[in-house]
Amino acid sequence: MRVLIAPDSFKGSASAAAVATALAAGWLAVRPGDQVTRLPLADGGEGTLDVLAATVPGARWRRARVTGPGGGPVHCRWLQLPGQVAVVELARASGLPLLAHPDPMAAHTIGLGEVLGRALDAGATRILVGLGGSASTDGGTGALTALGARFLDASGQPLPPGGGALATLAGADLTRLRPPPPDGVTCLADVTAPLLGPRGAAAVYGPQKGADAAQIAHLEAGLTRLAEVLGGDPGAPGAGAAGGTGYGLAAAWGAGFAPGAAELSRLAGLDRALAGADLVITGEGRFDPTSLTGKTTGTVLAAAAAAGIPAALVAGQVSGPVPDGIEAVTLAALAGGAVPAQASPARWLREAGRRLAGAAAPATS
């Protein structure tokens, strides 16, 4: 039997590669004669570069020392793919885990812009930007500033970094903004949030970055002002990704949006891997109704269905209906609760692999 294991990460517990390895080990413990292929995937957030480095032949790591979201230096790696394609992960330069304490008003994306500049310096003709895990709600103004833009107050002075300053924005000078690469910029996102409103960057994601109600209102006012100055389409799906960075890169740098899971699955070769498979196993930490709306798990299940290949799902927890015909195994059920499952994810992922292999056929010797 030929089995393709193509999971996302179990965020906070195990990387996509670790998930695939543990599931494969469990499966092979029951059916050692099977051919098991591991294809870890991502959706554009944290872990994107690791997935591409492991699955794209010729991918090369590059390093940069940049300004972190709190102003201190951070070491950030990015990826160079064949064909002069650069892939940058916002979380590595401007991510929330890089802050000792959340700072929703002053945190910024300057480091992202510095990494983008390094990619341009290296000759990138196309750039993919994985949005996700942002520490800030600055509308991408920090990144654009690092690329040469200036955001000014009423007296013509540059604004300080961070989304908290945008409410006093009076104008933008883009005359020195570095041009994007000739083949363009694509933002990879797993959310379809607009920039503004109750489903926007400040309202939905501000609390995750430490913003209280008053700060959310202030950030919303700043993003509204930014949209008035830059124009573009603040209502575009994905404009609110990464604290509005998707909007800023689209409005000022001409970036487009693509569902992260679909694009990364294409780059990683999901279609090729499916071609010889008899069963596909995918999974994520929490399967819920949003999992089927452009995220990795839903993308894999849809691709398997289109190819007529049976599929199975492994998740830490399931909080919604599983599509008909999909066998589902939850780590919480195996471990007797979510807490023990999260404490030993590799153990219970191996057990999930064993359970699925046992259900496929009797164990072989």
C-alpha positions as CSV (number, residue, x, y, z in Angstrom):
1,M,0.0,0.0,0.0
2,R,1.3,3.5,-0.9
3,V,0.5,6.1,1.8
4,L,1.0,9.8,1.5
5,I,1.2,11.7,4.8
6,A,0.7,15.4,4.2
7,P,-0.1,17.3,7.4
8,D,0.2,20.9,8.6
9,S,1.9,21.7,11.9
10,F,0.1,21.1,15.2
11,K,0.7,24.7,16.3
12,G,2.3,24.9,19.7
13,S,3.0,21.2,19.8
14,A,4.8,19.8,16.8
15,S,6.1,21.0,13.4
16,A,4.6,19.6,10.2
17,A,7.8,17.6,9.6
18,A,7.6,16.1,13.2
19,V,3.9,15.3,12.7
20,A,4.6,13.5,9.4
21,T,7.5,11.6,11.0
22,A,5.5,10.4,14.0
23,L,2.5,9.4,11.9
24,A,4.8,7.5,9.5
25,A,6.5,5.7,12.4
26,G,3.2,4.6,13.8
27,W,1.9,3.4,10.5
28,L,5.1,1.4,9.7
29,A,5.1,-0.2,13.1
30,V,1.9,-2.0,12.0
31,R,2.5,-2.3,8.3
32,P,6.3,-2.3,7.7
33,G,6.0,-3.3,4.1
34,D,4.1,-0.3,3.0
35,Q,5.5,2.6,1.0
36,V,5.1,5.7,3.1
37,T,5.8,9.2,1.7
38,R,6.0,12.2,4.0
39,L,5.1,15.7,2.6
40,P,4.9,18.2,5.4
41,L,2.9,21.3,4.4
42,A,2.1,24.8,5.6
43,D,-0.4,27.6,4.9
44,G,1.9,30.7,4.8
45,G,2.4,31.2,8.5
46,E,5.1,29.9,10.8
47,G,6.8,26.8,9.4
48,T,6.4,27.8,5.8
49,L,10.1,28.1,5.1
50,D,10.9,24.8,6.8
51,V,8.4,23.0,4.6
52,L,9.7,24.5,1.4
53,A,13.3,23.8,2.4
54,A,12.5,20.2,2.9
55,T,10.4,19.7,-0.2
56,V,11.7,22.0,-3.0
57,P,14.9,20.7,-4.7
58,G,17.6,23.4,-4.8
59,A,16.2,25.6,-2.0
60,R,18.9,27.5,-0.2
61,W,18.8,29.2,3.2
62,R,19.9,32.8,3.4
63,R,20.6,34.8,6.6
64,A,20.0,38.4,7.6
65,R,20.3,40.4,10.8
66,V,17.3,42.7,11.0
67,T,15.4,44.9,13.3
68,G,12.9,43.0,15.4
69,P,9.3,44.1,16.2
70,G,10.5,45.7,19.4
71,G,13.5,47.5,17.9
72,G,16.2,45.1,19.0
73,P,18.2,43.0,16.5
74,V,17.1,39.6,15.4
75,H,18.6,36.9,13.2
76,C,16.2,36.0,10.4
77,R,16.5,33.3,7.8
78,W,14.8,33.4,4.4
79,L,14.8,31.0,1.5
80,Q,16.0,31.3,-2.1
81,L,14.3,28.9,-4.5
82,P,15.4,28.1,-8.0
83,G,14.4,30.6,-10.6
84,Q,15.3,33.6,-8.4
85,V,12.3,33.2,-6.2
86,A,12.7,34.4,-2.6
87,V,10.4,33.3,0.2
88,V,10.2,35.4,3.3
89,E,8.3,34.5,6.5
90,L,7.0,37.6,8.4
91,A,7.0,35.7,11.7
92,R,10.8,35.3,11.6
93,A,11.5,39.0,11.3
94,S,8.4,40.6,12.9
95,G,6.7,37.9,14.8
96,L,5.0,38.0,18.2
97,P,7.3,35.4,19.8
98,L,10.2,37.8,19.2
99,L,8.9,40.2,21.8
100,A,9.5,39.6,25.5
101,H,6.1,41.2,26.1
102,P,3.4,42.2,23.7
103,D,3.5,45.8,22.6
104,P,0.4,46.3,20.4
105,M,0.9,50.1,19.8
106,A,4.6,50.3,19.1
107,A,5.5,46.9,17.6
108,H,6.3,47.2,13.9
109,T,7.3,45.3,10.7
110,I,10.5,47.1,9.9
111,G,12.4,43.8,10.0
112,L,10.2,42.3,7.4
113,G,11.0,45.3,5.1
114,E,14.7,44.8,5.7
115,V,14.5,41.1,4.8
116,L,12.6,42.0,1.6
117,G,15.4,44.4,0.8
118,R,18.0,41.7,1.2
119,A,16.0,39.5,-1.2
120,L,16.0,42.3,-3.7
121,D,19.7,42.8,-3.2
122,A,20.3,39.1,-3.9
123,G,18.6,39.4,-7.3
124,A,15.1,38.0,-6.5
125,T,12.8,38.5,-9.4
126,R,9.7,37.2,-7.5
127,I,9.0,37.3,-3.8
128,L,6.5,35.3,-1.8
129,V,5.7,36.7,1.7
130,G,4.3,34.3,4.3
131,L,1.9,36.3,6.4
132,G,1.1,35.1,9.9
133,G,2.3,35.4,13.5
134,S,2.7,39.2,13.4
135,A,3.5,41.1,16.5
136,S,2.1,44.4,15.2
137,T,-0.9,46.2,13.7
138,D,1.0,48.7,11.7
139,G,-0.6,48.1,8.2
140,G,2.8,47.1,6.9
141,T,4.1,50.7,7.3
142,G,7.2,49.5,9.0
143,A,8.1,47.2,6.2
144,L,7.4,49.9,3.6
145,T,9.5,52.4,5.6
146,A,12.5,50.0,5.5
147,L,12.0,49.9,1.7
148,G,12.2,53.7,1.4
149,A,8.7,55.0,2.0
150,R,8.0,57.8,4.5
151,F,4.8,58.2,6.5
152,L,4.4,61.7,7.7
153,D,2.4,63.7,10.3
154,A,0.7,67.1,9.7
155,S,4.0,68.9,10.2
156,G,5.8,66.8,7.6
157,Q,7.8,64.8,10.2
158,P,8.1,61.0,9.9
159,L,5.8,59.0,12.3
160,P,7.4,56.8,14.9
161,P,7.1,53.1,14.2
162,G,4.0,51.1,15.2
163,G,0.3,51.1,14.6
164,G,-0.4,53.4,17.5
165,A,1.1,56.3,15.5
166,L,-1.1,55.9,12.4
167,A,-4.0,57.9,13.8
168,T,-1.9,61.1,13.2
169,L,-0.9,60.1,9.7
170,A,-1.3,63.0,7.3
171,G,0.5,61.8,4.1
172,A,2.9,59.3,2.6
173,D,5.9,59.9,0.4
174,L,6.5,56.9,-1.8
175,T,9.0,58.5,-4.2
176,R,11.9,56.6,-2.7
177,L,10.2,53.3,-2.2
178,R,12.2,50.6,-3.8
179,P,10.3,49.0,-6.7
180,P,9.0,45.5,-6.3
181,P,10.7,42.7,-8.2
182,P,9.9,42.4,-11.9
183,D,7.8,39.2,-11.5
184,G,5.9,40.7,-8.6
185,V,5.1,40.0,-4.9
186,T,2.6,37.5,-3.6
187,C,1.3,37.5,-0.1
188,L,0.5,34.0,1.3
189,A,-2.3,34.1,3.9
190,D,-4.6,31.7,5.6
191,V,-7.1,34.3,6.5
192,T,-9.5,36.3,4.4
193,A,-9.9,39.2,6.8
194,P,-10.3,42.7,5.4
195,L,-8.3,45.6,6.8
196,L,-11.1,47.3,8.7
197,G,-14.3,46.7,10.6
198,P,-15.4,44.0,13.0
199,R,-13.7,41.2,11.0
200,G,-10.6,43.3,10.4
201,A,-7.0,43.4,11.5
202,A,-7.5,45.4,14.8
203,A,-10.8,44.0,15.9
204,V,-10.0,40.3,15.4
205,Y,-6.3,40.0,15.8
206,G,-5.5,42.9,18.0
207,P,-6.4,41.1,21.2
208,Q,-4.0,38.3,20.3
209,K,-1.2,40.9,20.3
210,G,-2.1,42.3,23.7
211,A,-4.5,45.2,22.7
212,D,-7.3,46.1,25.0
213,A,-10.6,47.7,23.8
214,A,-9.3,51.3,23.8
215,Q,-6.2,50.3,22.0
216,I,-8.2,48.3,19.4
217,A,-10.3,51.4,18.7
218,H,-7.1,53.5,18.3
219,L,-5.5,51.0,16.0
220,E,-8.7,50.8,13.9
221,A,-8.6,54.6,13.6
222,G,-5.0,54.4,12.4
223,L,-5.6,51.8,9.8
224,T,-8.6,53.8,8.6
225,R,-6.4,56.8,8.1
226,L,-3.8,54.7,6.4
227,A,-6.4,53.4,3.9
228,E,-7.5,57.0,3.2
229,V,-3.9,58.0,2.4
230,L,-2.8,54.9,0.4
231,G,-6.0,54.1,-1.3
232,G,-6.1,50.6,-2.8
233,D,-8.7,48.1,-1.6
234,P,-8.9,47.7,2.2
235,G,-11.8,45.3,1.8
236,A,-9.8,42.8,-0.2
237,P,-9.8,39.3,1.3
238,G,-6.4,39.0,3.1
239,A,-5.9,42.8,3.5
240,G,-6.2,42.4,7.2
241,A,-3.6,39.6,7.4
242,A,-0.6,40.2,9.7
243,G,-1.9,43.4,11.2
244,G,-2.8,44.9,7.9
245,T,0.6,44.1,6.3
246,G,-1.2,42.4,3.5
247,Y,-3.0,45.7,2.7
248,G,0.1,47.8,2.9
249,L,2.1,45.6,0.6
250,A,-0.8,45.5,-1.9
251,A,-1.6,49.2,-1.8
252,A,1.9,50.6,-2.0
253,W,3.9,47.7,-3.6
254,G,1.4,46.1,-5.9
255,A,1.4,42.8,-4.1
256,G,-1.2,40.2,-4.8
257,F,-2.8,37.6,-2.5
258,A,-2.9,33.9,-2.8
259,P,-4.2,31.2,-0.4
260,G,-1.1,30.1,1.3
261,A,-2.0,26.4,1.6
262,A,-2.8,26.1,-2.1
263,E,0.4,27.9,-3.3
264,L,2.7,26.0,-0.9
265,S,1.1,22.7,-1.8
266,R,1.8,23.5,-5.4
267,L,5.4,24.4,-4.7
268,A,5.9,21.3,-2.5
269,G,4.5,19.0,-5.2
270,L,1.3,17.8,-3.7
271,D,-0.2,16.8,-7.0
272,R,2.9,14.7,-8.0
273,A,2.9,13.0,-4.6
274,L,-0.8,12.2,-4.9
275,A,-0.4,10.5,-8.3
276,G,0.9,7.3,-6.8
277,A,-1.0,7.2,-3.5
278,D,-3.6,4.7,-2.3
279,L,-4.4,6.7,0.9
280,V,-3.7,10.2,2.0
281,I,-3.4,11.2,5.7
282,T,-3.5,14.9,6.6
283,G,-4.1,16.8,9.9
284,E,-3.6,19.8,12.1
285,G,-3.8,20.7,15.7
286,R,-7.5,21.8,15.7
287,F,-9.9,20.8,13.0
288,D,-12.9,23.2,12.8
289,P,-15.2,24.6,10.1
290,T,-12.4,27.0,9.0
291,S,-10.2,24.1,8.2
292,L,-12.1,23.6,4.9
293,T,-11.9,27.2,3.8
294,G,-8.4,27.4,2.3
295,K,-6.3,25.9,5.1
296,T,-3.8,23.1,4.6
297,T,-6.0,20.3,5.8
298,G,-8.9,21.3,3.6
299,T,-6.6,21.8,0.6
300,V,-5.2,18.3,0.9
301,L,-8.7,16.7,1.5
302,A,-10.0,18.5,-1.6
303,A,-7.0,17.5,-3.7
304,A,-7.4,13.8,-2.6
305,A,-11.2,13.9,-3.4
306,A,-10.5,15.4,-6.8
307,A,-8.0,12.6,-7.5
308,G,-10.4,9.9,-6.2
309,I,-8.0,8.9,-3.4
310,P,-9.3,7.9,0.1
311,A,-8.2,10.2,2.9
312,A,-7.9,10.2,6.7
313,L,-7.6,13.0,9.2
314,V,-5.6,13.3,12.4
315,A,-6.2,16.2,14.6
316,G,-5.4,17.2,18.2
317,Q,-9.1,18.1,18.6
318,V,-12.1,18.2,16.3
319,S,-14.8,20.9,16.8
320,G,-17.0,20.6,13.7
321,P,-18.3,18.1,11.2
322,V,-15.8,16.0,9.3
323,P,-16.5,15.5,5.6
324,D,-18.3,12.3,4.8
325,G,-16.1,9.3,4.1
326,I,-13.1,10.7,6.0
327,E,-11.9,8.6,8.9
328,A,-10.8,10.9,11.7
329,V,-8.6,10.2,14.7
330,T,-8.1,12.8,17.5
331,L,-5.2,12.9,19.8
332,A,-7.3,14.1,22.7
333,A,-9.5,11.0,22.5
334,L,-6.4,8.7,22.3
335,A,-4.7,10.5,25.3
336,G,-7.8,10.9,27.4
337,G,-7.8,14.7,27.1
338,A,-6.3,17.7,25.3
339,V,-3.7,18.4,28.0
340,P,-2.0,15.0,28.0
341,A,-2.2,15.0,24.1
342,Q,-0.4,18.4,24.0
343,A,2.2,17.2,26.6
344,S,3.3,14.2,24.5
345,P,2.3,14.9,20.9
346,A,4.8,12.6,19.3
347,R,3.6,9.6,21.4
348,W,0.0,10.1,20.4
349,L,0.7,10.9,16.8
350,R,2.5,7.6,16.6
351,E,-0.5,5.9,18.2
352,A,-2.8,7.6,15.6
353,G,-0.6,6.3,12.8
354,R,-0.9,2.8,14.3
355,R,-4.7,3.1,14.6
356,L,-5.1,4.1,11.0
357,A,-2.8,1.3,9.8
358,G,-4.7,-1.2,11.9
359,A,-8.0,-0.1,10.4
360,A,-6.6,-0.4,6.9
361,A,-5.7,-4.1,7.2
362,P,-4.5,-6.6,9.7
363,A,-0.9,-6.1,10.8
364,T,1.8,-7.7,8.7
365,S,4.9,-9.5,10.1
